[in-house]
Amino acid sequence: MNWDDTTDTPAGERLVGASADGEDQAVEAALRPKDLGEFIGQEKVREQLDLVLRAARARGATADHVLLSGAPASARPPCR
């Protein structure tokens, strides 16, 4: 079955959708950092990302695409 296939659902209701309900939105908002200061570790990455975001705001534009990869800092073994 295709995710967009609505033949088995009542009244054409989709199985998945792009919008989140109020409860999902509240949970997501509580989990997401409000600013870069709430991120732990990777100081150099945070500084560079802060620079990119400030420059975009100064231009009145959106930031260029950013690709972050790797495990979260909390999942990595401690540095020695």
C-alpha positions as CSV (number, residue, x, y, z in Angstrom):
1,M,0.0,0.0,0.0
2,N,1.2,3.5,-0.8
3,W,1.2,6.0,2.0
4,D,-0.8,8.4,-0.2
5,D,-3.3,5.6,-1.1
6,T,-6.6,6.6,0.5
7,T,-8.7,3.8,-0.9
8,D,-8.8,1.8,2.4
9,T,-9.5,4.8,4.7
10,P,-12.9,6.2,5.3
11,A,-13.9,9.3,3.4
12,G,-10.5,9.7,1.8
13,E,-8.7,10.3,5.2
14,R,-4.9,10.1,4.8
15,L,-2.9,7.7,6.9
16,V,-0.1,10.3,7.5
17,G,-0.2,14.0,7.1
18,A,2.1,17.0,7.2
19,S,0.4,18.7,10.1
20,A,0.8,17.9,13.8
21,D,-2.0,18.1,16.3
22,G,-1.8,20.5,19.3
23,E,-0.4,17.8,21.6
24,D,2.4,16.9,19.2
25,Q,3.2,20.6,18.6
26,A,3.5,21.2,22.4
27,V,5.8,18.2,22.8
28,E,8.0,19.2,19.9
29,A,8.2,22.8,21.2
30,A,9.3,21.6,24.7
31,L,12.0,19.4,23.3
32,R,13.6,21.8,20.8
33,P,16.2,24.2,22.0
34,K,15.2,27.9,21.9
35,D,18.7,29.2,21.0
36,L,22.2,27.9,20.3
37,G,23.2,28.4,23.9
38,E,21.0,25.4,24.9
39,F,23.2,23.0,22.8
40,I,25.8,21.2,24.7
41,G,29.3,20.6,23.3
42,Q,30.7,21.2,19.8
43,E,31.6,24.8,20.7
44,K,33.3,25.5,17.3
45,V,30.3,24.1,15.3
46,R,27.9,26.3,17.4
47,E,30.1,29.4,16.8
48,Q,30.1,28.8,13.0
49,L,26.4,28.1,12.9
50,D,25.7,31.3,15.0
51,L,27.8,33.3,12.5
52,V,25.8,31.8,9.5
53,L,22.4,32.6,11.2
54,R,23.4,36.1,12.2
55,A,24.6,36.9,8.7
56,A,21.3,35.6,7.2
57,R,19.3,37.8,9.6
58,A,21.4,40.8,8.8
59,R,20.7,40.2,5.1
60,G,17.0,39.7,5.8
61,A,17.2,36.3,4.2
62,T,17.1,32.7,5.1
63,A,20.3,30.8,6.0
64,D,22.0,28.7,3.4
65,H,21.5,24.9,3.8
66,V,23.4,23.3,6.6
67,L,24.1,19.6,7.0
68,L,24.8,18.3,10.5
69,S,26.0,14.8,10.8
70,G,27.1,12.4,13.5
71,A,25.7,11.2,16.8
72,P,24.5,13.7,19.3
73,A,27.1,14.8,21.8
74,S,25.3,12.9,24.5
75,A,25.7,9.6,22.6
76,R,29.4,9.9,22.2
77,P,31.9,8.5,24.6
78,P,33.6,11.2,26.7
79,C,36.8,12.8,25.3
80,R,39.9,12.1,27.3
